[in-house]
Structures are given as C-alpha cells and as structure tokens.
C-alpha cells in the first residue's frame, strides 16, 4: 500500500529531502499513521530514522528556517521541534530490553524492524517510508491495517512479552479501546488479566495520565468496564471496585452502585468535557460501601455518604497523584453537596434553604445541578421525567432568590476588623461567633446584606455578649 497521496503536509517533503541529504533512512511512525488511516486529525508526528534522531532533528530545524524551538533529550536519544501547532518528535530506531522490576529499558541502536517490534500495539506499529526510493510505502509487519478494519487492539508480540516489558501498556490498551471504540483482542485481554499485578511497578503519575484520557473519552463507562473485568481497576482504584455488587436481605435490595456510577459518568459526559466534573461523577457515591446499613423497616441506607465521600476525596486524590488544589476542592464540594438539590424538590421550598445552597455552591451551582441531573438513572422514564421537572422548578426558584437576595458568593458587609474596632476587641472566639451569626441572619432572611441592617444587628449581638461600643462606624 502506498500512501504518498495522503501525505499532504509539506513537512513530509521537507523530511524526505533532509533524510536524503543526510543519508538517514527515515519513516513516519505510530499514532500519526494510525490516525491517517482512520481519517482522524493528528497534530503530533513521530519520525524514526536509522541513525541519530537528534542529528535529523537539527537538520530539519535548519531546513525549516532555523528559528523554531528545538528540544534535545540526549539521555533518550530524542529531539522535538515545535512547528506552529505541530509537535515533531525524532528518534533513532532502537531495540529495547527490560529488567523485570523496572520500566526503564536497556536501549540499543536498531533497525526499523527492531523499532516496530518494541511498539505497544499493531495499530501503532505502522510506518510510512519517507525515503526517495519508496516514498509513501506503508510498512505493516503485524497486519495492523487489518486490525484497524476489525477495530481491534492487539499486541505485535506475545502479550506477556509486550506487557512484561512495559506494564503501562495494559492501561494504554484500555485507553485506546475507549478512545477509538475498539475491542481488545482476546489473547491480549487475557494477557492483561494474567499480568495485572505488574501495574504496581508503574508510577502513579503515568497511570493517572492514561486514566484521565479514559475518563475524557466519549463513553468512559466502556473503558472502566474493561479495567474492571481485566482486574486493573482493583489495582489502581479499589474504592470504585468496592461499589460493585448488590446485597439482599428479606427481599430488600439496593442498586449496584458501581454500574450506577458509570451511568452517571456517561450521562454527564454527554454534556461536558470538563475532566473535574467527570471526576465528581465518579466520586459522588464513593462512600456508599462505608456508610451502608440495613434497616428492617426502610431497607438499605447510605446515610451521610455525601459527607464521608467529601472527606475521602483528598486521600484518594493524593494517592492517585491528582492535583490537590482547586480541582480537588471543586470535586470535594460537589460530592458534599450532590444530595442537597434533591432535598429541595418539595412544594414548600423555603427561601432560606435555597439561599444556603446558593451560598455554599457559589459559582459551581451550574456544575452541581448538571451532576444532580446526571445522577437520575432510573429505568422508569416517568420517574426520570418527574425528577428532571422538579429540578427545573428548583433552578427557577434559585434564579428568583438570587435576583432578590444576591447571596451567591456573598461577602458579609461587616468584617472582623469592623467588629474589633467597634468593641475594641483583640482577635478571639467572640468575633468569629458574631461573624457567623451575621452570616446566618442573612441566609435566614432576617436581615439584608446591607451595611445599616447588618451594623444594627451587630450592635444587638454585641449587647448579647456584654460588649460596649467604643467606636461608632457611622
């Protein structure tokens, strides 16, 4: 098969000319070739040459004008050029061998065949020649083109060899299956199942990169089911696996919270590409196993799972090497609040309850409501419709209250410094008590968050604490 007509980008002609001049046998390899055959857009291009990839990169940079950013990684024998929105990566053909307890390979110079042998999957072992003698010729030693047609993820060598060399490839198999909506070859899947424990030698940082790519796929439940059935999920995310299963006592059962969580994740993925909102969907019921109880009258309960889940979130994020800052706090907040809008689905919703939710959710209220809608997974269409209509009412009520009271992200007009100045106080508990009482008064609708009303209420609180006004702020 000759793909010369598909190599439309002028970079390939440039590479071919430079390779000819330098006497370097050169190929475009891997994901770009795969995506070219699948008619998928791809900006990153990998080039392999038989010889020095760094030398090739330096010559290409000069041919492209000499002023493009070039990064050289001598320890790995690789180089990268940023060419507009493209990333061009160069490496010399190599063969690799691994020691059992390390992902760091012993690398030697090799041929194109050696380089293709070390690739993770047949669909990533494809190469296109950029050499003058056979420009555009597809080199496909493992029948990867047929696997593309069959929509199949398969290792080029025996799965045990491929996965033992680099266990991260087991995660990558699932990731490619999820992104491309491919199946995993039976022998390859069995190899992952047999060697799942090998993932333990892979760094958490590398694992989470692949997991996040699965989460960001169009139907992430597919990837999670593959991870679950091959056993990788219990190695990397045991808390999620613990959600699986249904207990029954006296004809009372609860739903399978693992599959429910995956449905919520899929539901929310239809509406947003936000990684952290998708993580909130994954985490929203994470504490149900820890809070599960059976009551003879009411059946199975999970009281407090939202608060327990919020407390579990930092530990899980820390262990999995997820960011511990704003992103974690966003997920934690949504986990803690995800039942609150459901509690407001009543005819007698008080303004106070709505104000509190708006205050606590702040700018994340839309994300919270999106999660709540995704959380409705009943097979009863009438029930789903009823719940969603109720959420419409809650959102309408929130708009009315916010328009009237402006409590979303409100900051009390009376500060701690004002309280200390008025009563000549030093920092202490009483100041916190007064501030909290002021906030509660606003949320309860006793006062508006305006200076005069809040100031008079502060003076009243001061009298209750036996405090004297030393300095008036009016």
Secondary structure, 3 states (H helix, E strand, C coil): CECHHHCCCHHHHHHHHHHHHHCCEEEEECHHHHHHHHCCCCCEEEEEEECCHHHHHHHHHHHCCCCCCEEEECCCCEEEEEECCEEEEEEECEEEECCCCCCCCEEEECCHHHHHHCCCCHHHCCEEECCHHHCCEEECCCCHHHHHHHCEECCCCCHHHHHHHCCHHHHHHHHHHHHHCCEECHHHHHHHHHHHHHHHHCCHHHHHHHHHHHHCCCCHHHHHHHHHHHCHHHHHCHHHHCCCCCCEECCEECCCHHHHHHHHHHHHHCCCCCHHHHHHHHHCCCCHHHHCEEECCCEEECCCHHHHHHHHHHHHHHHCCCCCCHHHHHHHHHHHHCCHHHHCCCCCCCHHHHHHHHHHHHHHHHHHHHHHHHCCCCCCHHHHHHHHHHHHHHHHHHHHHHHHHCCCCCCCCCCHHHHHHHHCCCCCHHHHHHHHHHHHHHHHCCCCCCHHHHHHHHHHHHHHCCCCCCCCCC
